[in-house]
Amino acid sequence: MAATAFADPIHDAVEKGNLIGVQTELDKGVDVNAKREDGSTPLHGAAEGGHGEIVELLITAGADLHATTVPMLGGGGWI
């Protein structure tokens, strides 16, 4: 996932592989299942980025294992 200027702190920390940053955001009460416009959650980002420790942290914090992204209209695929 590419970082954007509009990304929220938990997604930014996930993308950077920043375990402490993710924990800090969760400690602040940030929604573990916070979604971006495409429906992706921090768990999607952690899995895509290969950040196993963050995946474990998010699951322990209650991440939705069944969250889906938004299908691309006319794209024949998923985003």
Beta strands, then each sheet from edge to edge (+ up, - down):
end
